Amino acid sequence: MAEQYDLLIRGGTVVDGTGAPGRRGDVGVRGGRIAAVGDVRGAAARTIDADGVVVAPGFVDIHTHYDAQVFWDRMLTISPWHGVTTVVIGNCGFAVAPTRPAHRELILRTLENVEGMSIDAMRAGIGADWPFETIPQYLDAIERRGTAINVGVLVGHTAVRLYVMGEEATERAASDDEIARMRALVLEGLRAGAIGFATSWSPTHVGYAGKPVPSRVAELKEIDALADTLGEVPHGVMQATLGPGLFLDQFADINRRTGKPISWTALLGGMLGPDGHKYILERSAAMQAEGINVVPQVSCRPLNFEFQFKAPFPFEGMSLFKPVSQADHAGKMRIYADPEFRRQMRERLDDSGTFRLAEPVRTMTIAEFTPDPSLEERTAGDVAAERGVHVIDLALDMALQTNLEARFRLAILNTDEKTTAELLTHPASMIGLSDAGAHASQLCDAGAPTELLGKWVRDKGVLSLEEAVRRLSSQPADVFGIRDRGRLAPGQAADVVVFDPQTVGCGPLRRVRDFPAGADRLVAPALGVHAVVVNGTVIREHDRDAVDTSGPLPGRLLRGGQA
């Protein structure tokens, strides 16, 4: 009999991404698309036996930062390990295009500081001659190189502002003429296929030399003008990182004017006090009931940072740390040794009522201390108490003793599981903030999909399997305007993940040095993921890449949300 399908996934429990109950069935794939779902008859060039496991749509991760990594890692690791078949980059307004040749170092230094990316890795990975300057050229460059998984690109406000204003982008408001030029760049990007516009007003987003990232210096009228371009194209979504004066009321106004959804980062447990998240969820639900499409992103994982005091990202939103951000390595060493700096740090920590990081600092873990490895995986607070010193003095002494190489792991937000469960199950929220590709040496949350399925579905029963898969597939695809993906149905793109619900999960973190220039990063293996299929091609099977990473790859650039 002639082969009717390129790929047949037979005998699994089909969880189709809509939230409907799982059912035993087959999935037939032909020409990169799903051709049949159910009791599928016929032969296939290749068959995957899915008996006893789940067949689901590939997961859609709408909050990643692979903007630079795509130029040295076409597999976009480690996202596909965990069943992710589509990513969105350019979040928070941090992009690498548009960038003038004269500003390349500025944009890389911005990404180095705000997103914890190794500047040596980016320089080596992108190369001396960037294959793009404008947003259309950037999209073309990604498409030419090819990727293992699908990529949607957001126009980044910080990059656009720097392109128009140069270094003054970090210092002043834009003129009407400059705003008009920025609008033209955003529109050019959207019309070339960018899926939306992204910005940030977060006080924690500090760029090079301790300066605010360019988008934070923008006035609200500038953000409104750029966001309103979404109303001039048929597709589009806005992603925003909230800050004082850029929150629900402003998002609602933009949505009313443009008719386009807004997904904001991020609603995490503890950020607004013990119960502040409940008010935001209720308000979001009421807005959505009125037709205002503003959706908070939530996370299934604690917000952990593994940091060194040579790059103290968790503290850089503090005014006290502005001189630290501006200092070179030797300058940082001097500041950390300064008794007055230490006194002010101790005072802030002891004022638990106003210092959000007070408890996280007391309970932070010593992750790496080569002079005495026996201290590793102990809390800094316990060691400080044993030695009769303040935890700040202990941490800074350890940093200085190791030339700022000691590592500490800080759990900042989303640490209360009851609150996290409320965030994950509320109908007004969506899953986001994996930050895959960013803070590579400090955290690794790219395994959020498998953690959701393992911890929150199987182990805790907080979500049903069907609802969790919907939240990882069709919901993010719908909010971000990603068409033909997120569901297992005839005619949809054949992005599929096959996993064992009894063993799926995210494995332990480990540090590797596989980035350009020998830069390190944290990675976590996926457990229980049997196969990952992108546009009909099996790219991962049995925890290994199933494609030639140097040859043609099946991922597609999603221009306007569609391949």
Steps between C-alpha positions, in 0.01 A plus 500: 500500500629846415598715794223742590684686774852628556468436873248306706491533878295201601308391807562787741268706716430802280472821704418745223577836665140623521442379855278215379541164677787287374403204286686205358584551134753551225645809331586484131736757349545584134688789337588659833136521611265287702294298252292287735426454870313206651485145366746555217527225238778461250875471472770752582863557415566511874296392800543598865342264752329720760325226697471606864619857444351837408499663157454878525556815293852638520531757777510873427738705717406866461773647724853420387819691419670298227554818293880461490531127571317417177818595315714229661243244613245419232348233727410773752594277789369413741140583411431206265628257762190591700247469219506863384450527124438877473670790678447875502808722530550874548316506832520798737619706201848342507592416142810515282326671208481763382861579589739735320856366465618781727261388774572127502714516811233705680224250428720207603598674824133567566413133453801401708376700795122477485467142374815349644639398160873443458634782286793283388259229387287752310800662331637163392161349420361778281842575351673820402283561194137488607276368218235764572439860603124553461214288632410365152864401451501330841191298412656402168824397676314266737306352209817443296680325785206283592400378845391170649185656645270782392583860588280806539671838540384803699622850408707611800449854629849527649667412170274736303565788740877447492493487119329841482657683795841338553637517853254779585234226499602424860485863611201701376152509356463477123393790280189476284722446196689219673174333602382521140820332383458229763141443387623452145751237616240311703259502207775387265570206730134406538440515127808284440353234727583581863209369707478794738663775705671467839609751763595531867470754776629267770734667752699174514599537135836671530727518195868566446690727742205494738279696261131420455424303187383742227131403517485605866588859406210526256198707592158338491411691183792327324389153611144582393617620160705187437239260635233663286678374188342164585170646391640558151579136416271196495702303755683592816538471876664723759724356768591733782692479824311712748639792694368800694255676267485214250250250630141386464336837424757585234485150351120520484519833315742357243281194449191714447678711237675219311270203551812287558576282803751604763692240699694645790791371705458377761259430783703308756421394853625751757561792265197692635495363853352171620160544333561774245482250215133430577397858428693502171345169392149620586554832323644319195200267487260795520685679218498191282127457563457851357694399189827664606765247395772561759655179635755462783779249454561264793764237568497152649849540644654714774693795362852381585820681411842340531724804496849628571573840646691586184156505330256566789181509291255441790622816675546736207159660541626648829636856491780382729626273221516767230874564565554122492336476158719783371825360642749268336612181674757671722249772583243241607759338727570836667130576551430159653787549745379848600362502858249776416357304206469195723331702776236624255446149366454364853253776582293422193500130575397554861210720387291204388187708467630695202781288353343231280818290492545487877372147556637360172850624592483341844398167350712511183710193426876495459519336158875503435789587730824335390707589813262284711262278299348369827304827516331439166123441507478649850313822565707812547287590803588177681873537430493867606326408828764232573777754444329782688502738204234676298389310189595799280855503634527124455383515138722794407802348674446175307470699177822693566686185605425346159556808282119522470471144367296358792142418398180544698149379419221738591131404495335838450131446419241227437628293790165431671342198331144587606530839331664348192213252471250787510689679223524189282134405525339841461322532164625856449869405494735338249833315532805714420836625624717199424768756400664222297824630349546771764690499830661181369760480778250607769184298441339251267120500483473366144383175660178662626272289273626168632498632857139608458404153376703313760463703817173688461301241300621156608646560847272772637186466288464878480420490127350227287725364228268639233491848652878509543552402135251770393693757701823390331364489146177652369466777758842663438460446126163676503611795715811558287323455168697188406276331248478134395679384815415401854239234415497147364246524220504434126656791312707623793880508478640168624671623817467213747648387831476143627555455875441256782269661760637266767862610465492844333687770688792739505831353612763661724704799390858456389757750381657452156743699286363451151449862395738692272819629666463227763216679678308299755128448547255297703299225331244249623409172328142406417361183650239283332496681164502227233487704179468856372371568150521835318314550173485123454870434568615315812766727652543329840464135593620308806664813647714558193486726197351304210607744226834607356559823690716629216253415224151622402271542801119494509424808713334797335511874550142591585446822308188665632443187707500250216762313299 
